[in-house]
């Protein structure tokens, strides 16, 4: 799966919860660089990290991460 | 001491790593000036043990993005280094087997020795890759016959 096909609203949710990148990084146990990379769609987080983020913001994973690619690509 | 380690975050850990690196570098420099192998080995080992203990106490986990970068870097290193070693070994072994007159009498012996060393290194590298691939393949559920 290409990184470009995935979009996320992490920056929006982070702003809604009034968190800095550093604070979010500490809460989900990653580096600030990782948060920056996810927000700018340069890095696709693992399923575990995606769930951790979703749980932190009390939303579903698909509310934050959306797949904008084609149909069934295997 | 334990409290400091407990509250230490990733940032503090990185700063401490830089300080320890400078410390080890300084000890090695002093050891080189004094021609003391023992001091340099002791300095490096002390630094390594200290960092392992701090890392364990501070519970520093490897960031998944860093792990991905390391995986890709390792894959690229292997993809470049293994063929380079193999080709270099082949080229160094070629004159001795092909009867080429590029080298004067007996000189090719050195290139042949170096070629053999490189060839074994290439084999060693491929063997390590194959073993670790097999290990991780099993660890992550590959190669099983379960239905």
Backbone of each chain as ProteinMPNN parsed JSONL, in Angstrom:
{"seq_chain_A": "XXXXXXXXXXXXXXXXXXXXXXXXXXXXXXXXXXXXXXXXXXXXXXXXXXXXXXXXXXXXXXXXXXXXXXXXXX", "coords_chain_A": {"N_chain_A": [[0.846, -1.192, 0.0], [0.528, 2.18, -0.839], [2.03, 5.048, 0.683], [1.077, 7.469, -0.087], [-1.575, 7.041, -0.645], [-2.92, 7.061, 1.71], [-4.55, 9.174, 3.972], [-4.636, 11.468, 6.684], [-6.13, 12.898, 9.682], [-4.716, 13.799, 11.786], [-3.433, 16.114, 12.665], [-5.569, 17.859, 12.93], [-7.115, 16.621, 14.934], [-5.263, 16.723, 16.972], [-5.03, 19.443, 17.371], [-7.629, 19.971, 18.165], [-7.657, 18.759, 20.662], [-5.888, 20.268, 21.927], [-3.075, 19.732, 21.992], [0.472, 19.588, 21.909], [2.95, 18.65, 19.446], [5.031, 17.337, 20.69], [3.868, 16.608, 23.154], [1.844, 14.871, 22.29], [3.447, 12.925, 21.111], [4.782, 11.906, 23.36], [2.607, 10.812, 24.711], [1.769, 8.734, 23.054], [4.011, 7.265, 22.845], [6.115, 7.611, 20.965], [8.619, 9.249, 18.88], [8.947, 12.85, 18.412], [9.524, 13.43, 15.813], [8.347, 11.326, 14.481], [5.633, 11.857, 14.833], [5.467, 14.238, 13.382], [6.118, 13.235, 10.852], [3.955, 11.511, 10.389], [1.807, 13.293, 10.394], [2.397, 14.807, 8.149], [1.933, 13.008, 6.178], [4.059, 11.401, 5.421], [4.894, 9.169, 6.598], [3.545, 6.038, 7.307], [1.704, 4.942, 9.983], [1.991, 2.013, 12.152], [-0.503, -0.592, 12.585], [-1.033, -0.973, 15.262], [-0.111, 1.422, 16.415], [-1.811, 3.224, 15.161], [-4.273, 2.481, 16.269], [-3.717, 3.124, 18.897], [-3.509, 5.888, 18.761], [-6.104, 6.505, 17.941], [-7.529, 5.589, 20.156], [-6.591, 7.308, 22.082], [-7.705, 9.747, 21.28], [-10.289, 9.067, 21.513], [-11.87, 8.112, 19.358], [-12.849, 6.395, 16.271], [-10.545, 4.434, 14.325], [-10.805, 4.863, 11.59], [-11.847, 7.386, 11.565], [-9.746, 9.046, 11.846], [-7.723, 8.114, 10.125], [-7.785, 7.729, 6.671], [-8.337, 5.826, 3.739], [-7.49, 6.532, 0.513], [-7.077, 5.315, -1.845], [-7.292, 3.129, -4.765], [-9.463, 0.409, -5.767], [-9.643, -3.038, -5.004], [-6.572, -3.742, -4.331], [-4.007, -5.969, -4.538]], "CA_chain_A": [[0.0, 0.0, 0.0], [1.35, 3.378, -0.91], [1.822, 6.042, 1.734], [0.32, 8.582, -0.674], [-3.003, 6.704, -0.687], [-3.478, 7.246, 3.047], [-4.613, 10.549, 4.473], [-5.049, 11.481, 8.09], [-6.536, 14.169, 10.28], [-4.044, 13.821, 13.09], [-3.166, 17.507, 13.03], [-6.858, 18.432, 13.339], [-7.463, 16.055, 16.244], [-4.281, 17.217, 17.944], [-5.416, 20.835, 17.659], [-8.891, 19.915, 18.926], [-7.356, 18.364, 22.04], [-4.91, 21.238, 22.423], [-1.83, 19.02, 22.301], [1.613, 19.881, 21.04], [3.498, 17.427, 18.836], [5.841, 16.696, 21.732], [2.953, 15.987, 24.13], [1.218, 13.72, 21.634], [4.491, 11.908, 20.95], [4.985, 11.271, 24.674], [1.42, 10.033, 25.082], [1.653, 7.501, 22.261], [5.277, 6.543, 22.952], [6.986, 7.71, 19.782], [9.379, 10.499, 18.862], [8.231, 13.974, 17.793], [9.745, 13.3, 14.37], [7.352, 10.381, 13.962], [4.354, 12.584, 14.768], [5.596, 15.166, 12.239], [6.079, 12.424, 9.618], [2.579, 11.015, 10.193], [0.956, 14.443, 10.053], [2.674, 15.245, 6.775], [1.691, 11.844, 5.303], [5.306, 10.821, 4.911], [5.068, 7.868, 7.248], [2.295, 5.341, 7.627], [1.912, 4.261, 11.276], [1.563, 0.62, 12.236], [-1.893, -0.748, 13.013], [-1.048, -0.78, 16.712], [0.033, 2.855, 16.709], [-3.041, 3.875, 14.686], [-5.291, 2.226, 17.298], [-3.321, 3.87, 20.087], [-3.871, 7.288, 18.49], [-7.57, 6.569, 17.937], [-7.985, 5.419, 21.537], [-6.241, 8.545, 22.804], [-8.682, 10.782, 20.921], [-11.618, 8.45, 21.725], [-12.593, 8.0, 18.083], [-12.494, 5.187, 15.527], [-9.335, 4.595, 13.512], [-11.165, 5.424, 10.285], [-12.135, 8.817, 11.71], [-8.466, 9.762, 11.726], [-7.008, 7.653, 8.932], [-8.658, 7.345, 5.554], [-7.653, 5.284, 2.561], [-8.02, 7.185, -0.68], [-6.565, 4.617, -3.018], [-8.267, 2.493, -5.66], [-10.268, -0.714, -5.262], [-8.919, -4.144, -4.397], [-5.199, -3.871, -4.795], [-3.282, -6.958, -3.76]], "C_chain_A": [[0.886, 1.249, 0.0], [0.999, 4.354, 0.206], [0.929, 7.165, 1.225], [-1.19, 8.321, -0.655], [-3.685, 6.91, 0.654], [-3.439, 8.72, 3.445], [-5.025, 10.487, 5.945], [-5.365, 12.886, 8.59], [-5.897, 14.328, 11.66], [-3.822, 15.253, 13.584], [-4.445, 18.172, 13.574], [-7.227, 17.946, 14.741], [-6.513, 16.551, 17.334], [-4.636, 18.65, 18.358], [-6.698, 20.878, 18.507], [-8.646, 19.588, 20.399], [-6.254, 19.223, 22.659], [-3.608, 20.567, 22.882], [-0.721, 19.496, 21.369], [2.113, 18.563, 20.447], [4.287, 16.623, 19.866], [4.951, 15.953, 22.741], [2.288, 14.75, 23.544], [2.213, 12.571, 21.499], [4.723, 11.167, 22.262], [3.819, 10.363, 25.045], [1.338, 8.71, 24.313], [2.98, 6.737, 22.174], [6.111, 6.501, 21.689], [7.756, 9.023, 19.849], [8.558, 11.598, 18.182], [8.363, 13.914, 16.269], [8.721, 12.363, 13.734], [5.995, 11.057, 13.817], [4.366, 13.535, 13.561], [5.443, 14.392, 10.925], [4.675, 11.902, 9.334], [1.674, 12.155, 9.735], [1.167, 14.906, 8.604], [2.553, 14.111, 5.761], [2.959, 11.257, 4.685], [5.554, 9.441, 5.501], [3.711, 7.295, 7.639], [2.477, 4.591, 8.948], [1.456, 2.807, 11.225], [0.116, 0.582, 12.734], [-2.025, -0.483, 14.515], [-0.988, 0.692, 17.09], [-1.214, 3.622, 16.29], [-4.166, 3.697, 15.711], [-5.004, 3.021, 18.575], [-3.728, 5.342, 19.946], [-5.392, 7.457, 18.578], [-8.124, 6.476, 19.352], [-7.714, 6.68, 22.353], [-7.277, 9.641, 22.539], [-10.135, 10.295, 21.06], [-12.471, 8.47, 20.459], [-12.208, 6.686, 17.413], [-11.259, 5.487, 14.669], [-9.665, 5.284, 12.181], [-11.594, 6.895, 10.347], [-10.855, 9.645, 11.52], [-7.759, 9.404, 10.416], [-7.997, 7.214, 7.851], [-7.828, 6.866, 4.374], [-8.292, 5.863, 1.306], [-7.496, 6.563, -1.961], [-7.676, 4.007, -3.848], [-9.006, 1.368, -4.976], [-9.413, -1.766, -4.61], [-7.547, -4.292, -5.015], [-4.496, -4.884, -3.928], [-1.845, -7.059, -4.231]], "O_chain_A": [[1.86, 1.343, 0.747], [-0.155, 4.473, 0.618], [0.137, 7.74, 1.971], [-1.987, 9.259, -0.65], [-4.914, 6.931, 0.723], [-2.432, 9.407, 3.274], [-5.69, 9.544, 6.374], [-4.944, 13.894, 8.023], [-6.479, 14.918, 12.57], [-4.0, 15.555, 14.764], [-4.405, 18.936, 14.538], [-7.598, 18.732, 15.613], [-6.92, 16.768, 18.475], [-4.552, 19.014, 19.531], [-6.837, 21.689, 19.423], [-9.352, 20.086, 21.276], [-5.76, 18.947, 23.752], [-3.117, 20.798, 23.987], [-0.954, 19.77, 20.192], [1.732, 17.487, 20.908], [4.217, 15.395, 19.905], [5.244, 14.822, 23.13], [2.179, 13.716, 24.203], [1.882, 11.409, 21.734], [4.847, 9.943, 22.274], [4.009, 9.289, 25.615], [0.895, 7.696, 24.852], [3.067, 5.699, 21.519], [6.737, 5.488, 21.376], [7.563, 9.816, 20.77], [7.597, 11.313, 17.468], [7.449, 14.291, 15.536], [8.285, 12.574, 12.602], [5.294, 10.867, 12.824], [3.388, 13.618, 12.817], [4.741, 14.826, 10.011], [4.248, 11.853, 8.18], [0.88, 12.0, 8.807], [0.23, 15.339, 7.933], [3.012, 14.233, 4.625], [2.939, 10.699, 3.588], [6.33, 8.651, 4.964], [2.862, 7.974, 8.215], [3.317, 3.695, 9.032], [0.65, 2.42, 10.379], [-0.416, 1.574, 13.232], [-2.983, 0.139, 14.974], [-1.716, 1.152, 17.97], [-1.631, 4.557, 16.973], [-4.916, 4.632, 15.99], [-5.914, 3.519, 19.238], [-4.226, 5.955, 20.89], [-5.9, 8.398, 19.189], [-9.063, 7.187, 19.711], [-8.513, 7.065, 23.207], [-7.675, 10.369, 23.449], [-11.079, 11.026, 20.761], [-13.654, 8.807, 20.501], [-11.355, 5.951, 17.911], [-10.976, 6.639, 14.338], [-8.931, 6.15, 11.707], [-11.691, 7.566, 9.319], [-10.902, 10.796, 11.086], [-7.267, 10.275, 9.699], [-8.916, 6.434, 8.101], [-6.773, 7.417, 4.058], [-9.489, 5.699, 1.072], [-7.473, 7.195, -3.017], [-8.852, 4.321, -3.664], [-9.163, 1.365, -3.755], [-8.563, -1.461, -3.772], [-7.383, -4.889, -6.08], [-4.389, -4.698, -2.716], [-1.071, -7.849, -3.688]]}, "seq_chain_B": "XXXXXXXXXXXXXXXXXXXXXXXXXXXXXXXXXXXXXXXXXXXXXXXXXXXXXXXXXXXXXXXXXXXXXXXXXXXXXXXXXXXXXXXXXXXXXXXXXXXXXXXXXXXXXXXXXXXXXXXXXXXXXXXXXXXXXXXXXXXXXXXXXXX", "coords_chain_B": {"N_chain_B": [[19.337, 8.735, 42.197], [18.092, 6.585, 40.868], [15.633, 7.757, 40.634], [16.143, 9.884, 38.925], [16.759, 8.465, 36.634], [14.328, 7.239, 36.204], [12.562, 9.324, 35.599], [13.657, 10.184, 33.326], [13.404, 11.117, 30.013], [13.107, 10.501, 26.436], [14.514, 12.583, 25.239], [16.347, 13.47, 27.159], [17.782, 11.156, 27.373], [19.009, 11.018, 24.892], [20.651, 13.258, 25.053], [22.307, 12.47, 27.129], [23.529, 10.336, 25.921], [25.13, 11.596, 24.027], [26.919, 12.935, 25.721], [28.166, 10.76, 26.989], [29.333, 9.596, 24.757], [31.228, 11.55, 24.065], [32.8, 11.388, 26.334], [33.777, 8.746, 26.204], [35.163, 8.976, 23.806], [37.123, 10.834, 24.566], [38.539, 9.344, 26.464], [39.517, 7.281, 24.85], [41.154, 8.794, 23.183], [43.08, 9.691, 25.027], [44.096, 7.218, 25.713], [45.236, 6.455, 23.291], [47.285, 8.326, 23.063], [48.849, 7.518, 25.19], [49.543, 5.019, 24.452], [48.016, 2.837, 25.369], [46.275, 0.057, 25.252], [44.622, -1.228, 26.946], [43.375, 0.756, 28.477], [41.815, 2.044, 26.534], [40.083, -0.025, 25.762], [38.834, -0.479, 28.218], [37.578, 1.987, 28.593], [35.754, 2.102, 26.413], [34.21, -0.188, 26.923], [33.151, 0.481, 29.452], [31.593, 2.715, 28.793], [29.748, 1.476, 27.06], [28.462, -0.392, 28.768], [27.381, 1.353, 30.668], [25.547, 2.814, 29.101], [23.831, 0.772, 28.291], [22.722, 0.016, 30.751], [21.454, 2.432, 31.514], [19.641, 2.725, 29.44], [18.035, 0.488, 29.838], [16.959, 1.036, 32.367], [15.64, 3.448, 31.927], [13.731, 2.675, 30.246], [13.668, 2.991, 27.412], [12.19, 2.808, 24.367], [12.471, 1.536, 21.046], [11.615, 3.671, 18.523], [8.946, 3.17, 16.222], [9.106, 4.222, 13.651], [11.805, 4.773, 13.433], [12.714, 2.161, 13.564], [11.707, 1.186, 11.157], [13.183, 2.732, 9.379], [15.725, 1.803, 10.0], [15.467, -0.845, 9.142], [15.112, -0.519, 6.38], [17.511, 0.752, 5.73], [19.327, -1.252, 6.44], [18.603, -3.236, 4.619], [19.242, -1.993, 2.216], [21.976, -1.646, 2.554], [22.827, -4.313, 2.609], [22.042, -5.086, 0.047], [23.78, -3.603, -1.494], [26.332, -4.129, -0.463], [26.801, -6.961, -0.447], [26.83, -7.857, -3.269], [28.978, -6.239, -4.06], [31.138, -7.209, -2.543], [31.206, -9.828, -3.545], [31.723, -9.446, -6.316], [34.16, -8.095, -6.171], [35.749, -10.061, -4.983], [35.647, -12.004, -6.996], [36.921, -10.652, -9.122], [39.446, -10.333, -8.033], [40.275, -12.938, -7.771], [40.322, -13.838, -10.309], [42.739, -13.255, -11.977], [44.639, -15.089, -10.982], [43.592, -17.554, -11.627], [43.066, -17.434, -14.292], [45.437, -17.251, -15.578], [46.557, -14.846, -16.317], [48.811, -12.263, -17.35], [49.095, -9.939, -16.052], [50.104, -9.444, -13.562], [53.357, -9.653, -12.06], [55.592, -12.461, -11.591], [54.472, -14.45, -8.945], [53.277, -12.31, -7.711], [50.519, -12.29, -7.874], [49.701, -13.888, -5.902], [49.138, -12.493, -3.596], [46.857, -11.04, -4.29], [45.188, -13.142, -4.759], [44.942, -14.228, -2.204], [43.669, -12.124, -0.883], [41.369, -12.06, -2.4], [40.267, -14.53, -1.726], [39.707, -14.103, 0.964], [37.79, -12.07, 0.77], [35.847, -13.464, -0.653], [35.068, -15.428, 1.195], [34.081, -13.728, 3.144], [31.896, -12.669, 1.785], [30.362, -14.977, 1.517], [29.901, -15.508, 4.215], [28.386, -13.287, 4.919], [26.104, -13.681, 3.327], [25.264, -16.079, 4.438], [24.631, -15.321, 7.077], [22.524, -13.598, 6.516], [20.7, -15.395, 5.381], [20.226, -17.136, 7.534], [19.176, -15.381, 9.497], [16.962, -14.504, 8.102], [15.481, -16.861, 7.888], [14.98, -17.306, 10.611], [13.45, -15.01, 11.37], [11.347, -15.29, 9.616], [10.123, -17.577, 10.599], [9.468, -16.64, 13.119], [7.579, -14.681, 12.592], [5.457, -16.14, 11.672], [5.68, -17.409, 9.187], [6.204, -20.081, 6.773], [4.911, -22.214, 7.978], [2.798, -25.189, 8.126], [0.253, -25.177, 8.937], [-3.331, -25.184, 8.86]], "CA_chain_B": [[19.869, 8.233, 40.914], [17.033, 5.819, 40.223], [14.561, 8.693, 40.309], [16.568, 10.62, 37.728], [16.629, 7.538, 35.502], [12.921, 6.946, 35.988], [11.883, 10.452, 34.963], [14.382, 10.563, 32.114], [12.707, 10.854, 28.769], [13.902, 10.216, 25.258], [15.388, 13.727, 24.968], [17.432, 13.407, 28.15], [18.574, 9.976, 27.033], [19.846, 11.371, 23.738], [21.677, 14.177, 25.541], [23.241, 11.665, 27.913], [24.275, 9.521, 24.961], [26.159, 12.472, 23.451], [27.921, 13.172, 26.767], [28.915, 9.507, 27.166], [30.146, 9.424, 23.545], [32.385, 12.445, 24.215], [33.598, 10.827, 27.424], [34.469, 7.569, 25.665], [36.111, 9.501, 22.812], [38.245, 11.444, 25.29], [39.326, 8.25, 27.073], [40.226, 6.589, 23.761], [42.218, 9.708, 22.75], [44.137, 9.614, 26.059], [44.679, 5.877, 25.592], [46.086, 6.444, 22.091], [48.5, 9.09, 23.39], [49.657, 6.746, 26.147], [49.731, 3.67, 23.893], [47.429, 1.887, 26.305], [45.111, -0.638, 24.685], [43.753, -1.594, 28.066], [42.572, 1.929, 28.844], [40.804, 2.284, 25.494], [39.071, -1.092, 25.87], [38.078, -0.226, 29.454], [36.727, 3.161, 28.343], [34.651, 1.734, 25.507], [33.328, -1.128, 27.636], [32.434, 1.227, 30.501], [30.565, 3.508, 28.104], [28.703, 0.574, 26.554], [27.704, -0.939, 29.908], [26.626, 2.469, 31.247], [24.409, 3.139, 28.228], [22.88, -0.357, 28.342], [22.008, 0.121, 32.025], [20.582, 3.615, 31.475], [18.561, 2.42, 28.497], [17.142, -0.48, 30.47], [16.26, 1.695, 33.479], [14.775, 4.516, 31.418], [12.733, 2.001, 29.399], [13.627, 3.641, 26.108], [11.792, 1.874, 23.316], [12.823, 1.993, 19.71], [10.492, 4.248, 17.816], [8.649, 2.285, 15.068], [9.603, 4.861, 12.424], [13.25, 4.524, 13.443], [12.893, 0.745, 13.235], [11.463, 1.055, 9.709], [14.346, 3.331, 8.708], [16.842, 0.869, 10.187], [15.221, -2.007, 8.273], [15.364, -0.137, 4.986], [18.951, 1.018, 5.604], [20.008, -2.547, 6.488], [18.313, -3.92, 3.358], [20.02, -1.332, 1.152], [23.388, -1.956, 2.826], [23.049, -5.692, 2.17], [21.895, -5.14, -1.415], [24.971, -2.999, -2.103], [27.586, -4.694, 0.039], [26.988, -8.372, -0.828], [27.358, -7.967, -4.633], [30.292, -5.591, -4.144], [32.108, -8.181, -2.023], [31.273, -10.952, -4.487], [32.384, -9.024, -7.559], [35.556, -7.798, -5.832], [36.411, -11.358, -4.793], [35.759, -12.63, -8.322], [37.94, -9.937, -9.897], [40.767, -10.58, -7.448], [40.635, -14.347, -7.969], [40.397, -14.09, -11.753], [44.09, -13.321, -12.559], [45.373, -16.284, -10.568], [43.025, -18.741, -12.277], [43.029, -17.263, -15.736], [46.79, -17.225, -16.13], [46.83, -13.53, -16.893], [50.177, -11.804, -17.097], [49.018, -8.563, -15.547], [50.973, -9.367, -12.399], [54.618, -10.367, -12.22], [55.606, -13.789, -10.993], [54.258, -14.513, -7.503], [52.557, -11.149, -7.17], [49.085, -12.564, -7.826], [49.395, -14.633, -4.682], [48.532, -11.568, -2.623], [45.489, -10.736, -4.728], [44.411, -14.368, -4.566], [44.633, -14.323, -0.766], [42.659, -11.104, -0.587], [40.15, -12.525, -3.063], [39.695, -15.623, -0.92], [39.146, -13.5, 2.189], [36.555, -11.38, 0.381], [34.858, -14.485, -1.037], [34.533, -16.007, 2.429], [33.265, -12.69, 3.786], [30.624, -12.606, 1.049], [29.603, -16.179, 1.907], [29.506, -15.309, 5.615], [27.305, -12.293, 4.899], [24.904, -14.334, 2.773], [24.825, -17.09, 5.418], [23.965, -14.603, 8.185], [21.237, -13.109, 5.999], [19.797, -16.546, 5.214], [19.847, -17.64, 8.871], [18.285, -14.41, 10.153], [15.702, -14.507, 7.339], [14.77, -18.07, 8.306], [14.558, -17.086, 11.99], [12.361, -14.031, 11.422], [10.229, -15.868, 8.874], [9.44, -18.47, 11.54], [8.942, -15.829, 14.22], [6.384, -13.953, 12.138], [4.41, -17.042, 11.2], [5.878, -17.944, 7.836], [6.786, -21.417, 6.621], [4.14, -23.243, 8.675], [1.851, -25.957, 7.312], [-1.05, -25.176, 9.619], [-4.444, -24.671, 8.053]], "C_chain_B": [[18.775, 7.491, 40.146], [15.896, 6.731, 39.778], [14.874, 9.454, 39.026], [16.381, 9.744, 36.487], [15.159, 7.321, 35.152], [12.223, 8.075, 35.231], [12.551, 10.839, 33.638], [13.609, 10.163, 30.859], [13.681, 10.59, 27.642], [14.934, 11.311, 24.986], [16.614, 13.703, 25.875], [18.372, 12.247, 27.813], [19.526, 10.283, 25.882], [20.973, 12.307, 24.149], [22.752, 13.409, 26.304], [24.128, 10.812, 27.005], [25.409, 10.322, 24.329], [27.288, 12.681, 24.457], [28.799, 11.931, 26.939], [29.831, 9.265, 25.963], [31.403, 10.291, 23.616], [33.36, 11.896, 25.26], [34.428, 9.639, 26.917], [35.517, 7.996, 24.645], [37.336, 10.085, 23.476], [39.145, 10.37, 25.888], [40.144, 7.524, 26.001], [41.386, 7.462, 23.269], [43.396, 9.668, 23.725], [44.869, 8.28, 25.946], [45.62, 5.791, 24.394], [47.395, 7.181, 22.37], [49.434, 8.292, 24.29], [49.97, 5.329, 25.661], [49.176, 2.588, 24.815], [46.154, 1.289, 25.712], [44.076, -0.911, 25.769], [42.818, -0.452, 28.447], [41.464, 2.185, 27.826], [39.692, 1.243, 25.566], [38.187, -0.864, 27.097], [37.11, 0.936, 29.267], [35.517, 2.824, 27.504], [33.66, 0.807, 26.213], [32.509, -0.432, 28.716], [31.287, 2.031, 29.89], [29.412, 2.645, 27.643], [27.819, 0.068, 27.693], [26.821, 0.148, 30.524], [25.378, 2.77, 30.418], [23.364, 2.023, 28.229], [22.045, -0.278, 29.61], [21.022, 1.277, 32.023], [19.379, 3.346, 30.581], [17.538, 1.47, 29.112], [16.315, 0.18, 31.569], [15.259, 2.729, 32.972], [13.662, 3.962, 30.542], [12.553, 2.724, 28.066], [13.287, 2.595, 25.054], [12.221, 2.43, 21.97], [11.553, 2.472, 19.022], [10.231, 3.425, 16.548], [9.119, 2.883, 13.746], [11.118, 4.65, 12.295], [13.538, 3.086, 13.054], [12.705, 0.511, 11.733], [12.659, 1.591, 8.923], [15.538, 2.383, 8.801], [16.696, -0.346, 9.278], [15.577, -1.683, 6.822], [16.856, 0.103, 4.743], [19.732, -0.296, 5.578], [19.828, -3.3, 5.171], [19.155, -3.333, 2.218], [21.513, -1.642, 1.311], [23.711, -3.36, 2.32], [23.022, -5.777, 0.645], [23.115, -4.547, -2.122], [26.23, -3.784, -1.74], [27.834, -6.134, -0.43], [27.486, -8.51, -2.279], [28.737, -7.338, -4.791], [31.387, -6.544, -3.674], [32.309, -9.323, -3.022], [32.033, -10.592, -5.748], [33.866, -8.747, -7.301], [36.347, -9.096, -5.665], [36.657, -12.039, -6.139], [36.883, -11.985, -9.13], [39.347, -10.185, -9.358], [41.229, -12.014, -7.662], [40.874, -14.664, -9.44], [41.829, -14.177, -12.302], [44.829, -14.593, -12.212], [44.874, -17.529, -11.281], [43.12, -18.644, -13.804], [44.391, -17.234, -16.398], [47.131, -15.91, -16.801], [48.236, -13.066, -16.513], [50.196, -10.348, -16.636], [49.999, -8.391, -14.384], [52.269, -10.141, -12.669], [54.579, -11.654, -11.396], [55.438, -13.737, -9.462], [53.417, -13.388, -6.94], [51.069, -11.438, -6.993], [48.664, -13.321, -6.58], [48.688, -13.749, -3.663], [47.088, -11.268, -3.004], [44.6, -11.968, -4.543], [43.999, -14.527, -3.102], [43.531, -13.351, -0.396], [41.311, -11.504, -1.18], [39.461, -13.624, -2.272], [39.03, -15.069, 0.336], [37.812, -12.83, 1.859], [35.452, -12.378, 0.013], [34.233, -15.122, 0.202], [33.657, -14.998, 3.177], [31.889, -12.586, 3.124], [29.738, -13.79, 1.428], [29.065, -16.043, 3.328], [28.31, -14.358, 5.7], [25.995, -12.918, 4.414], [24.346, -15.361, 3.762], [24.086, -16.427, 6.579], [22.589, -14.117, 7.745], [20.229, -14.257, 5.922], [19.305, -17.055, 6.565], [18.864, -16.676, 9.541], [16.944, -14.339, 9.429], [14.834, -15.693, 7.779], [14.17, -17.878, 9.697], [13.35, -16.139, 12.057], [11.121, -14.507, 10.668], [9.415, -16.779, 9.776], [8.759, -17.661, 12.634], [7.639, -15.134, 13.825], [5.405, -14.845, 11.377], [4.557, -17.589, 9.802], [6.39, -19.358, 7.87], [6.033, -22.526, 7.326], [3.195, -23.966, 7.737], [0.459, -25.999, 7.927], [-2.135, -24.58, 8.727], [-5.476, -23.992, 8.937]], "O_chain_B": [[18.556, 7.722, 38.957], [15.282, 6.535, 38.729], [14.016, 9.646, 38.165], [15.916, 10.202, 35.443], [14.787, 7.231, 33.982], [11.405, 7.831, 34.345], [12.065, 11.713, 32.921], [13.22, 9.007, 30.689], [14.89, 10.472, 27.841], [16.059, 11.038, 24.569], [17.748, 13.886, 25.432], [19.591, 12.352, 27.952], [20.686, 9.871, 25.887], [22.101, 12.185, 23.673], [23.946, 13.662, 26.147], [25.309, 10.598, 27.281], [26.507, 9.805, 24.12], [28.465, 12.614, 24.102], [30.023, 12.035, 27.025], [30.957, 8.793, 26.116], [32.499, 9.843, 23.277], [34.578, 11.938, 25.082], [35.628, 9.549, 27.177], [36.621, 7.453, 24.614], [38.459, 9.87, 23.019], [40.37, 10.475, 25.826], [41.311, 7.196, 26.214], [42.467, 6.953, 22.973], [44.555, 9.618, 23.313], [46.093, 8.214, 26.067], [46.665, 5.144, 24.46], [48.471, 6.733, 21.974], [50.656, 8.378, 24.168], [50.589, 4.541, 26.376], [49.803, 1.547, 25.01], [45.104, 1.929, 25.677], [42.865, -0.841, 25.557], [41.632, -0.659, 28.704], [40.33, 2.498, 28.188], [38.512, 1.572, 25.448], [36.968, -1.027, 27.041], [35.967, 0.884, 29.722], [34.394, 3.206, 27.831], [32.446, 0.983, 26.12], [31.322, -0.713, 28.882], [30.166, 2.029, 30.398], [28.247, 3.009, 27.802], [26.591, 0.093, 27.601], [25.663, -0.099, 30.86], [24.29, 2.956, 30.963], [22.164, 2.288, 28.174], [20.83, -0.473, 29.579], [19.886, 1.129, 32.473], [18.247, 3.692, 30.919], [16.331, 1.631, 28.928], [15.118, -0.079, 31.694], [14.166, 2.868, 33.52], [12.756, 4.693, 30.143], [11.434, 3.026, 27.652], [14.013, 1.617, 24.877], [12.318, 3.643, 21.784], [10.553, 1.757, 18.956], [11.176, 3.023, 15.869], [9.488, 2.152, 12.826], [11.637, 4.388, 11.21], [14.481, 2.811, 12.311], [13.443, -0.258, 11.117], [13.093, 0.992, 7.939], [16.265, 2.179, 7.829], [17.677, -0.824, 8.709], [16.245, -2.458, 6.137], [17.4, -0.281, 3.707], [20.677, -0.448, 4.804], [20.764, -3.92, 4.666], [19.698, -4.055, 1.382], [22.218, -1.87, 0.329], [24.741, -3.574, 1.68], [23.855, -6.442, 0.03], [23.442, -4.957, -3.236], [27.075, -4.065, -2.59], [28.963, -6.483, -0.774], [28.471, -9.211, -2.51], [29.567, -7.831, -5.555], [32.428, -6.675, -4.317], [33.437, -9.728, -3.303], [32.892, -11.35, -6.198], [34.722, -9.114, -8.106], [37.474, -9.212, -6.146], [37.735, -12.58, -6.388], [37.694, -12.677, -9.745], [40.315, -10.242, -10.117], [42.429, -12.281, -7.728], [41.547, -15.64, -9.773], [42.115, -15.114, -13.047], [45.565, -15.13, -13.04], [45.644, -18.46, -11.517], [43.239, -19.652, -14.501], [44.496, -17.197, -17.624], [47.912, -15.876, -17.752], [48.767, -13.446, -15.47], [51.183, -9.632, -16.81], [50.635, -7.347, -14.236], [52.281, -11.135, -13.395], [53.656, -11.891, -10.617], [56.194, -13.047, -8.778], [52.901, -13.487, -5.827], [50.43, -10.908, -6.084], [47.485, -13.402, -6.235], [47.772, -14.183, -2.964], [46.204, -11.246, -2.148], [43.419, -11.854, -4.215], [42.869, -14.907, -2.796], [42.583, -13.699, 0.309], [40.261, -11.32, -0.564], [38.235, -13.653, -2.16], [37.943, -15.498, 0.724], [36.828, -13.001, 2.578], [34.279, -12.168, 0.323], [33.022, -15.332, 0.256], [32.636, -15.355, 3.763], [30.867, -12.435, 3.793], [28.534, -13.642, 1.633], [27.925, -16.411, 3.612], [27.359, -14.591, 6.446], [24.933, -12.715, 5.002], [23.133, -15.502, 3.912], [23.041, -16.912, 7.014], [21.616, -14.209, 8.492], [19.076, -14.125, 6.332], [18.125, -17.366, 6.73], [17.844, -17.1, 10.085], [15.906, -14.138, 10.06], [13.632, -15.556, 8.009], [13.017, -18.231, 9.943], [12.355, -16.436, 12.718], [9.993, -14.173, 11.031], [8.184, -16.77, 9.739], [7.63, -17.95, 13.03], [6.715, -15.018, 14.631], [4.628, -14.371, 10.548], [3.616, -18.189, 9.282], [6.947, -19.798, 8.876], [6.466, -23.678, 7.283], [2.827, -23.442, 6.686], [-0.402, -26.762, 7.491], [-1.913, -23.637, 7.967], [-6.486, -23.497, 8.438]]}, "name": "protein", "num_of_chains": 2, "seq": "XXXXXXXXXXXXXXXXXXXXXXXXXXXXXXXXXXXXXXXXXXXXXXXXXXXXXXXXXXXXXXXXXXXXXXXXXXXXXXXXXXXXXXXXXXXXXXXXXXXXXXXXXXXXXXXXXXXXXXXXXXXXXXXXXXXXXXXXXXXXXXXXXXXXXXXXXXXXXXXXXXXXXXXXXXXXXXXXXXXXXXXXXXXXXXXXXXXXXXXXXXXXXXXXXXXXXXXXXXXXX"}
